[in-house]
């Protein structure tokens, strides 16, 4: 048996529509732009190098999920549980994190300050990233 093929965007959307968990799924490199993940279980999911632009993750469980090097432009993480999540090298331009739990989450600190992230959590203000 070979390595299982990654899920397509259509398959992911279908699973979400049926209320299935994506806990621990490896979705690395998949174009998931514009997908509504609101309320989904993405704990320990691998979303590295994904296109997550304009996707929404409101009130999702993303504990220890990896968005390493992903394009999260204009994504919505409001109310998300992001404890231990990895956003290193991700593009967070225009993202919102209102009321998200971010303890031990990793952010691209060379391009956005922790103070900026904390202010976004409190106020809902969109993230503006500096130059890398």
PAGUTI-400812 format. One record per residue (C-alpha): residue number from 1; z, x, y. Coordinates in pm, whole numbers, m for minus. Layout:
<pt nr="NUM" zz="Z" xx="X" yy="Y"/>
...
***
This chain:
<pt nr="1" zz="0" xx="0" yy="0"/>
<pt nr="2" zz="m95" xx="130" yy="343"/>
<pt nr="3" zz="82" xx="97" yy="672"/>
<pt nr="4" zz="94" xx="m265" yy="792"/>
<pt nr="5" zz="m143" xx="m339" yy="1076"/>
<pt nr="6" zz="18" xx="m415" yy="1410"/>
<pt nr="7" zz="32" xx="m776" yy="1521"/>
<pt nr="8" zz="m230" xx="m900" yy="1764"/>
<pt nr="9" zz="m144" xx="m1072" yy="2092"/>
<pt nr="10" zz="m250" xx="m1404" yy="1937"/>
<pt nr="11" zz="m15" xx="m1353" yy="1639"/>
<pt nr="12" zz="277" xx="m1264" yy="1870"/>
<pt nr="13" zz="215" xx="m1573" yy="2087"/>
<pt nr="14" zz="199" xx="m1789" yy="1773"/>
<pt nr="15" zz="531" xx="m1648" yy="1645"/>
<pt nr="16" zz="695" xx="m1713" yy="1984"/>
<pt nr="17" zz="559" xx="m2068" yy="1993"/>
<pt nr="18" zz="718" xx="m2131" yy="1652"/>
<pt nr="19" zz="1051" xx="m1985" yy="1772"/>
<pt nr="20" zz="1044" xx="m1691" yy="1531"/>
<pt nr="21" zz="1238" xx="m1372" yy="1596"/>
<pt nr="22" zz="1064" xx="m1047" yy="1686"/>
<pt nr="23" zz="1380" xx="m846" yy="1619"/>
<pt nr="24" zz="1292" xx="m493" yy="1512"/>
<pt nr="25" zz="915" xx="m553" yy="1527"/>
<pt nr="26" zz="690" xx="m256" yy="1603"/>
<pt nr="27" zz="442" xx="m372" yy="1866"/>
<pt nr="28" zz="368" xx="m30" yy="2016"/>
<pt nr="29" zz="48" xx="m6" yy="2216"/>
<pt nr="30" zz="m29" xx="m380" yy="2208"/>
<pt nr="31" zz="m171" xx="m565" yy="2510"/>
<pt nr="32" zz="91" xx="m837" yy="2565"/>
<pt nr="33" zz="13" xx="m896" yy="2932"/>
<pt nr="34" zz="104" xx="m1240" yy="3063"/>
<pt nr="35" zz="293" xx="m1345" yy="2747"/>
<pt nr="36" zz="598" xx="m1571" yy="2786"/>
<pt nr="37" zz="883" xx="m1417" yy="2584"/>
<pt nr="38" zz="1146" xx="m1638" yy="2752"/>
<pt nr="39" zz="1450" xx="m1678" yy="2526"/>
<pt nr="40" zz="1302" xx="m1460" yy="2250"/>
<pt nr="41" zz="1495" xx="m1224" yy="2024"/>
<pt nr="42" zz="1343" xx="m879" yy="2079"/>
<pt nr="43" zz="1648" xx="m678" yy="1982"/>
<pt nr="44" zz="1545" xx="m328" yy="1865"/>
<pt nr="45" zz="1176" xx="m417" yy="1916"/>
<pt nr="46" zz="937" xx="m130" yy="1983"/>
<pt nr="47" zz="728" xx="m220" yy="2286"/>
<pt nr="48" zz="645" xx="138" yy="2386"/>
<pt nr="49" zz="311" xx="197" yy="2555"/>
<pt nr="50" zz="246" xx="m178" yy="2574"/>
<pt nr="51" zz="80" xx="m365" yy="2855"/>
<pt nr="52" zz="358" xx="m609" yy="2953"/>
<pt nr="53" zz="225" xx="m677" yy="3304"/>
<pt nr="54" zz="306" xx="m1028" yy="3432"/>
<pt nr="55" zz="497" xx="m1113" yy="3112"/>
<pt nr="56" zz="824" xx="m1304" yy="3134"/>
<pt nr="57" zz="1140" xx="m1227" yy="2935"/>
<pt nr="58" zz="1388" xx="m1471" yy="3096"/>
<pt nr="59" zz="1717" xx="m1485" yy="2902"/>
<pt nr="60" zz="1577" xx="m1282" yy="2613"/>
<pt nr="61" zz="1777" xx="m1057" yy="2383"/>
<pt nr="62" zz="1628" xx="m712" yy="2437"/>
<pt nr="63" zz="1931" xx="m506" yy="2331"/>
<pt nr="64" zz="1810" xx="m155" yy="2239"/>
<pt nr="65" zz="1443" xx="m252" yy="2278"/>
<pt nr="66" zz="1204" xx="25" yy="2378"/>
<pt nr="67" zz="958" xx="m26" yy="2663"/>
<pt nr="68" zz="902" xx="350" yy="2691"/>
<pt nr="69" zz="588" xx="428" yy="2893"/>
<pt nr="70" zz="492" xx="58" yy="2915"/>
<pt nr="71" zz="323" xx="m115" yy="3206"/>
<pt nr="72" zz="579" xx="m376" yy="3312"/>
<pt nr="73" zz="418" xx="m447" yy="3652"/>
<pt nr="74" zz="539" xx="m784" yy="3789"/>
<pt nr="75" zz="728" xx="m865" yy="3466"/>
<pt nr="76" zz="1035" xx="m1092" yy="3486"/>
<pt nr="77" zz="1353" xx="m977" yy="3308"/>
<pt nr="78" zz="1587" xx="m1229" yy="3477"/>
<pt nr="79" zz="1895" xx="m1306" yy="3269"/>
<pt nr="80" zz="1788" xx="m1061" yy="2995"/>
<pt nr="81" zz="2031" xx="m871" yy="2780"/>
<pt nr="82" zz="1889" xx="m522" yy="2825"/>
<pt nr="83" zz="2193" xx="m323" yy="2711"/>
<pt nr="84" zz="2070" xx="6" yy="2569"/>
<pt nr="85" zz="1703" xx="m73" yy="2639"/>
<pt nr="86" zz="1466" xx="215" yy="2714"/>
<pt nr="87" zz="1238" xx="185" yy="3018"/>
<pt nr="88" zz="1185" xx="560" yy="3059"/>
<pt nr="89" zz="839" xx="641" yy="3202"/>
<pt nr="90" zz="767" xx="265" yy="3238"/>
<pt nr="91" zz="599" xx="116" yy="3542"/>
<pt nr="92" zz="847" xx="m132" yy="3691"/>
<pt nr="93" zz="663" xx="m209" yy="4016"/>
<pt nr="94" zz="727" xx="m571" yy="4114"/>
<pt nr="95" zz="970" xx="m644" yy="3825"/>
<pt nr="96" zz="1272" xx="m869" yy="3868"/>
<pt nr="97" zz="1606" xx="m824" yy="3688"/>
<pt nr="98" zz="1820" xx="m1103" yy="3841"/>
<pt nr="99" zz="2149" xx="m1133" yy="3647"/>
<pt nr="100" zz="2025" xx="m902" yy="3367"/>
<pt nr="101" zz="2273" xx="m701" yy="3161"/>
<pt nr="102" zz="2170" xx="m337" yy="3200"/>
<pt nr="103" zz="2463" xx="m136" yy="3066"/>
<pt nr="104" zz="2342" xx="189" yy="2905"/>
<pt nr="105" zz="1978" xx="97" yy="2971"/>
<pt nr="106" zz="1749" xx="389" yy="3051"/>
<pt nr="107" zz="1530" xx="361" yy="3360"/>
<pt nr="108" zz="1269" xx="602" yy="3508"/>
<pt nr="109" zz="1527" xx="764" yy="3737"/>
<pt nr="110" zz="1275" xx="998" yy="3897"/>
<pt nr="111" zz="1087" xx="697" yy="4038"/>
<pt nr="112" zz="1352" xx="428" yy="4094"/>
<pt nr="113" zz="1720" xx="475" yy="4173"/>
<pt nr="114" zz="2001" xx="313" yy="3979"/>
<pt nr="115" zz="2117" xx="161" yy="4310"/>
<pt nr="116" zz="1777" xx="m11" yy="4343"/>
<pt nr="117" zz="1808" xx="m149" yy="3989"/>
<pt nr="118" zz="2164" xx="m271" yy="4051"/>
<pt nr="119" zz="2058" xx="m440" yy="4376"/>
<pt nr="120" zz="1772" xx="m611" yy="4192"/>
<pt nr="121" zz="2019" xx="m740" yy="3930"/>
<pt nr="122" zz="2243" xx="m886" yy="4202"/>
<pt nr="123" zz="1978" xx="m1024" yy="4439"/>
<pt nr="124" zz="1665" xx="m1083" yy="4233"/>
<pt nr="125" zz="1470" xx="m852" yy="4465"/>
<pt nr="126" zz="1152" xx="m708" yy="4316"/>
<pt nr="127" zz="1152" xx="m339" yy="4223"/>
<pt nr="128" zz="950" xx="m99" yy="4436"/>
<pt nr="129" zz="892" xx="237" yy="4272"/>
<pt nr="130" zz="856" xx="573" yy="4440"/>
<pt nr="131" zz="587" xx="824" yy="4360"/>
<pt nr="132" zz="624" xx="1031" yy="4043"/>
***
